[in-house]
Amino acid sequence: MKKAIAYVSDVILGTTGEVISRADQKKKIEAHAAETGVEIAAWYEDAIYAESIFDRPGLKALLADRSGAAVVLVERVWSLSRNWKELSDVLGRLEQRGARLEAATTLWDCVSQMARHRYTTGGLKPRGPQVAEPEPAAEPVRVRRPAHLHFLGIKRAVTA
């Protein structure tokens, strides 16, 4: 059974001010852990959502955790941050310890997609300019020129 640590924080949604509670996040994380055969060894949480993730005491404690957990479970990726630069720094720190982030829910926002991409493709790789090269045609394509061009129907439709 894989060992994991989990993190929750009150998440404030957009301009509505609605809060996804830590209790609700814990239920979803626990259900995900049971489905995937993961044992949660420790919980870390922050009562107040601070935009800068490095100002959160719960996250600081999570980053200091040396339990050897292979997975850090969150309910949604942006319970940590919506700022990819800060989140990427946290993911790098976790990866140096041999851990990876796993979300209990699948969301389609940009940060969640980038985190999934990081783990499913081996990381974000810098790409050079993408240039499509045309495939050589098996036989040259020939287009027959019509004997007469008929624009009279178009002209009538425009003037009608």
Number of C-alpha atoms within 10 A of each C-alpha: 7 13 17 23 23 25 23 27 27 20 23 15 10 8 6 7 9 11 13 16 14 19 12 12 21 21 13 18 24 18 13 19 19 12 9 12 12 19 17 19 13 15 15 17 19 19 14 13 19 15 13 13 19 14 11 18 15 20 20 14 12 19 16 10 15 9 12 13 21 18 22 21 25 24 26 22 24 20 21 25 20 17 14 16 11 16 19 16 11 19 19 14 14 21 14 10 14 12 18 20 20 21 22 20 15 13 13 10 11 13 20 19 13 17 22 19 13 16 13 10 9 9 12 12 8 6 6 6 6 6 6 6 6 6 6 7 7 6 6 7 7 6 6 6 7 7 6 6 7 9 8 8 8 9 10 9 8 7 6 5
